[in-house]
Each structure stands twice: as C-alpha cells, then as structure tokens.
Amino acid sequence: MTREQEEFIAVHGLTEEEFFGFDKFDKLHLDGSTNIPDGFTPNVDGDLDLRLIKKIGNGFAPRVGRTLYLNSAESLGDGFAPQVGWSLMLDSLERLPRGFAPYVGESLYIQSIRKFGLGEDKDAILDKLKDMDTYERKYKENIQGLYDVLVCIIKKNIEEEKRCFYRISKDRFGKRLYHLFSNVPREFRRQIKIDGEKVVEIDITASQPSFLCLLFEKGFAIESFKLILEKYKNEKFVKIAKEYKMDIYKYMAVQLKGAEYKNDPVVRVNMKKVFFQLIFSDPNSRYGYKKKKALCDKLFGPDFFPFLCKLSELDLGKDLSENYKNLSFLLQTLESKYLNCVMDEMGDMPFLPMHDSLVVKKSDAKKVKKLFKKAIVDNKLEGILSFS
C-alpha cells in the first residue's frame, strides 16, 4: 500500500479489507477535511456521503447499495466508476474525469459541472446512459422472446425442434456440460418441471473448496503440477476445510467479520465472492498483489499464495488463454469427473446437469442421493465431498 493509503486507513480507523471493498460498511460518511487516496473501493450497503470532499484519487470505484452523494470536489481522479443501487447525486464539481463510467439503478442527478473529461460534454454522457437503458430494455425483450419460443416448441411437440433447443454440449475447458438452462438463475430453475413433475436440485456442498482440498490431498495426473504440490502441501487449508466440513466461507466469515457472522447468509455470499477472487484472479498481477498475499497468509497459511502464483506460471499444455486459469481448469475437471460417475449410474432417470449439481424429479431425489453417496465411496472421497 502507498503511504497515502496507509495514512487514510489509520486516520479513519479502517482495515485493508474495508479500504479495498472486501468488508462492507452499513453506511459511510467522510467529511470535507479528508482527501481520498488512489484505489479506494468501499463497499457500502446504505448511503455513501462524500459532500464537501475536496480531492478524490484515481480508480475510485465504490459499490453503494442506496445513494452516493458527491459535491464540491475540486479534484476527481480518472477512472471514476461507481456502482450505485438507487441514486447518484453529483453537484458543483470542478470536472468529470476521463473514464467516468457509472452504473446507476434508479436515477442520476448531475448539476453544475464545470468541465467534462477529454472534451466530453454533459449531453454525450447522458446519451450513453440512455443507450444503457436501451440495452437493458432490449435484453428484457430478448429474454421474453426466448421464453415465447420455448413455449411454442413445447406446445408444438415437434421432436427435432426439441432436440435442437435442448441440445447438450461439453465444453473443452473443464469438460462441463452445457444446455439451455445452464445459466438460468436458481430461483427460475425451481420452476422447471420434468415429465410434469416438480424438481429438486442435488448439489455438491461448497464445491470449489471441496475440490481444491481434493486437489491438495490426491493431486492431479500432470507431472509438473505434482512438483508444485510437493513443495506447497497446504496442510493448513486441508485442516481448516475438514474442520469446517469444507465450508470455507463460514471459516472466512469468522476470521474476517467475527463469530457472530458465522451463519449470516449475506456475509456467506460475500465470503464466497472473496474466495473466488483470491483463487481465480491472476495472483501475479501487480494491482492488489500485497493485499491478496496478506489475506491468503492470514486465512490459509504461508503455502497458499505461493501455490497460486507458481500454478499461474505453469503451462499445463491445455491451450488455455491465460495460465492463471489453470486452477479453474483443474477444479472444473475434477468436478466433471465426479458428476460423470453419478450420471453414468442414472439409467433411465431424466435429469439436467448444472455444473456442480443435478436437477431431478422430486420423486427420484432419494435414488439420486444414493448414487451421489456411492460415487463418493467408490472414489474414496469420504470426508471431502458431501451433497445436499
């Protein structure tokens, strides 16, 4: 961290996690005597009040649940990209900077801006926001159109059209199966029916932490990867994962937020995002390197971050676009291998594969759970994989 960032954190009694947006504020108010340094990315559930702030550094990208108030700033750094749930209120600013890219859920209020970055004027920016509204409207129309086509095909009962529409494909990256419903939100998937019957979803508990633990314990059949595992055994991660029954997100909530947040569903979602950012982003990126290392060391011990770095430098010979995607490839491959063991035993039972779960008829749920358990026993994965 820069000296300016460290001083800012000390003056306001913040943590690095709060400064970089890993931990949330309920609401945040900073007074006019404060200069905000580069890279401040607060995550605020309620309002973020920055009225009378004079200077804001580059890369200011707050996430705000309700309203962001900002006026009277004489210096606003480039890359100002707020994500605001309700309203963004900008008033009496010296200028809007280069890279001004807000996302606003409800309303944007701009008044008394003296200058706009790189010759952009107020009308041009408002036109961009109108374009965003248009894209959103078209997206909703496309979703409705897709639904109408689906209903039409179901009513027509034309077998060839159905096969084309429901076609399942296997991706080359992690051997996952994809189909029409792969990216449908869970809330909507609950409305799916198979043979006119309601469905349930049998899924692997804490899939990514579980397969990461499996990777550390049993390895992977790639020689260069074995050498990394021999050097970085990650015994602390394995011990924690087993102690918490693979629910790494619960462990992280206790460590970063406190024991009272152990079973908080909102905090759990945030911890899952943090975990995914740690293991799936580029660990060797200069931006945030020290922050990621410090967090990994604190949570999972000294082997974890070096393991991520060394793995991201390795060429697995799988034609991946970036080597930092190696871990994602390995985990998805293990996940697919396990689910294939279950699907091979399904026989005539209809189902939909959903990455780390299977959607099945409610009447078949008990049978499918027995198959999940059998696959765990047959592959000697007790104590690592579980399902719900």
N, C-alpha and C positions, 0 to 999 in steps of 0.2 A: 504494500500500500504506500501511497505517497504521504509525505509529511502533512500536507494539507488535509488529506482524508483522515489520517490518524488524529489530527487536532480536532477536526469536526466531530469525530466519534467520541473523543474524550469530553469535549465541551457539552455535548448533548446526552452523554451517558448511554450511547448506543453500543450495540455489538456489531461485529463484522457481518453476521448473518442478517441483521436488520438493515445495515447500510446497503448490502447487495441484494436485498429482497427475498432472502430465504425465510426469514421470520416476518410475520405480519404485525402491523400496528392496527389497533382498533380505529384510531384517528390520529392525525399528526398536525401540529401547528408549530411553525417556525417564525420567529419574529424578525423585524427589519434589521437587526444588528448582525444577522447571520449572512455569510457568503457560502453558498453551496458548492462543494468541490466537484471536479470531474467524476463521472461514473456513479453518481448517487442514483440508485434504482429502488426506491422504497416501495413496499407492498402494503397498501392501506385498505382495510375493509370499509371504513367510513369516508370522511372528508379529509382532504389534504389542503391545508390553508397556508398559502405562501404569500399572502398580501403583505406588501411593503418590503419584500426581499429585494435587495439591490443587484445581486450578482448570482447567476447560476452557471455552473460549468458545463463542459461538453458531455454529451452522452446521457443527458438527464431523461430517463425513461421510466417514470413512475407508473405503477398499476394501482388504480384508485377505484374502489367499489361504488362511491357515490359522486361527489363533486370535487373538482380541483379548482381552487381559486388562485389566480396569479395576476397581480397588477403592480405597476410602478417599477418593474425590473429595468434597470439601465443597461444591463449586460446579460444576454441569454445565449448560452453556448450552442454550437451546432449539434445536430442530431437529437433535437427535442422531439421525443416520440412517446407522448403519454397515451396510456390505455385507460379510458375513463368509463365507468358503468353508466353514470347519469349525465352530468353536465360538466363542460369545460368552460370556465369563465376567464377570459383574457381581456384586460383593460389597462389602458395607459402604459403600454410598453414602448420602449425605445425602438425595438425592431423584432420581427420574427426571423429566426435564423435559417440558414441553409439546412435542409433535411428535416424541416418541420413536417411531421407525419403523424397526426393524432388519429386515434380510434375512439369515437365517442358514441355511447349507446343511445343517448336521447337528444341532447341539444348542445350546440356550440355557440358561444357568445363571444364575439370579437368586436372591440371598440377602441378607438383612439390608439391605433398602432402607427407609429411614425414611419417606419421603414420595413420592407419585406425583403428577406434574403435573396441575393442574386437576381434582383430585378423583378421578382415575382410580386404581383400586387394582390390585394385582398380578393378581387373578383376571381383571379386564377385559382387561388386556394379554395374558395367557396365552390368553384366549378368542379374541383377534384372531389370535394365532399359530396356534391350532387352525383358525380359518377359512381362513388361508393354506394350511395343509396340505390342507384340504378342497378348495379351489380347484385346487391342484396335482393332486390325485387326479382331480377331475372333468375337468381338462384332458387328462390322460393317457387317461381313458376316452373322451373325445370324439375324440381322435386315433385310438384303436383303432377306434371306431365308424366314422369316416371311411374308414379302411383297409378295414373289412369291407364297407362299401357299394361301394367301388371294386372289390374282388374280385368281389362279387356281380354288378355291372354287366358286368364283363369276361366272367364265366362265362355270363351270360345272352345276351350278344352282341345286345342289343336296340339297334338303331341310334339311335333317337330319344333313349333314355336316355343313350347315349354322347355324343351331340351336346350335350345339356343339361349333362352333367357336365364335359365338356372345354371348354365354351364359352369362346372368347377374346374379351376386350373391350379397348377402347382407352380409357385414362383421359384426362380433359380437361386435366390439369395439364401433363404433359410429353410427351403422345402415346405413352406406353409401352403395350405390350401386356401384358395380364394373363390368367392362366388358373389352373387347379387347382394347378399345380406352381410357380407364381411364387415363393412364399415357403418352398418346401421347402429345407432346408439342402443345401449342395453334396454332402456325404457321402451323403445319401439319393438325390440326383439321379443319382449314378453308378450306382444300381441300376435306373434306368429302362431299359426296352427298347422299341425301335421295330421293329415287324414281327418281334418275337422276337430282335432283334439288339442287342448291347451298344452303348452310345452314348459319344460323346466331346463335350466342350464346347469350342467355338472362341470365345474371348473377346478383347475389346479390352484390350490391356495398359494398366494404370494409367488406366482410362477417364476418371475425373473430372479428374485433372491434364492429361490429353491434350486434352480438350475445352475446358478452361479456357485452355490455351495456344492452341488454335484460335480461341477467342473473342478473345483479345488480338491475334492475328495477322490474322484475317479479319473480325472484327466480327460484327454481327447487324443485321438489317434493321429496326431501330427507331430513329428519328431521335434521340430523347432519350438513348438509350443510346450512340449514336455520339459525342455530345458528351462523355460521361464517358470514353470510350476515348481521345479526342483529348487529354484533359488528363492521364489516368493511363495511360500506354502499357505500363507494367510490363515494360520491356525486360529487367530483371534476372531476373524469373521466367521469361520466354521463353528467355533464355540458359541458365539453370540446367536447365530442363526438357529442352532439346535436348541439353545436355552429358551429362545422366544418362539420355537416351533416354526421357524422360517419367516415369522412376521417381523422382518427387519424394520418396517415402517413404525411399528409400535415401539421398538427399541429406540429408534431415532427421535420419536416424539418425546420419550422420557429424557433422553440426553440433551436435546436442544430446547425443549419447552418446559419440561418438568413432569413429575409423576402424575400430577392431576390431569394431564392431557393424554394419558396412556391410551384411553379408549375413545378419544374425541374423533368422530368421523371426519370432520373438516380438516383437523390437523393431520390425520392419516393421509388424506388426499394430497395435502401439501408435501408431506414427507415422501410420498411416492414420487412426486414431481422432482424433488431434490435428489432422490436416489437415482432416478433415471438420468438426470442432468449430469450427475457425477460419473456414472458408468458408461453412458452412451455419447457424451460430447467428447471433443478432442482434448485429452488431458495435457498435451504438449502446446496447446495454444497459449500465447504469451498473455492474452487477456484473461485475468482471473486465475492464473496458474497457482500463485501463492495461496489464494483463498481456497481453492479446491484441495490443495495438498494439506493445508492446515485442518480442513474439515474432515478429510479422509483419515488423517492421522488420529484425530480426536475420536472419531466414531469407530474405526475398524482396525487401527494399529498401523505400524510403520511399513508393513509389506504391501498394503492395499494400493496406494497411489503409485509406487514404483512398478507394481504389476500392470496397472492400467497403462502407464507410459511405455513400458517395454513391449507390451502386446500391441499397442498402437503403432509401433515402429516395425512390426513384423509383417513380412509378405507371406500370407498363407497359401498363395498360389490359387486363389479362388476368383480372381479378376474383380475384386471389389473396387468401387470407385475411390474410396479413401481407406487407408489402413486402420484408422481409428474405429471403423465399423466392424473390425474383427470380432470384438466381444459380442456385439449384437448378432453376428452371423453364427458364432459358436452356440450361444444360448438358444437361438431360434431352431438351430439344427437339432439340439438335444430335445427341445420341446416337441418338435415334429416327430422325432424318433419314438418318443414315449407315446404320443397320441396315436401314431400309426399302430403301435402294439394293441391299443384299445380298439381302434376302428377295425383291425383285422379280425377281431372276435365278435363284431356286431351282428354278423349273419344277415338276416332279412330285416332287422330293425332299422327303420328310417331315422336319419339324423342330419344335422348340419354342423360341420366343424367350424369353430370360431377361435382360431389361434390357440388359446390355452384352455379351451372348453369345448363341450359338445352340447348342442341343443337337441333334446329328445322329447318324445311324447311323455306326458306325466305318468302314464301307465307303465312306461319302460324304465323309469328312473331307478328303481331298485336293482334291476338287472344290470343297467349300465354302471352303477356304483360298484357292483361286484366285479365287473370287468376292469374298472379303474384299479380296484384293490388287487386283483390278480396280476395286472401288469406291474404294479409296484413290487409285489412279492417275487414274481418271476425274474425281474431285473435287479433284485436286491436293493431296493430304494427305500426301505423302511427307515423312518426317522428323518428322511429328506423330503420326499414328496407326500403330499396329502391332498384331499379334494373335499369339495363341499357342494 
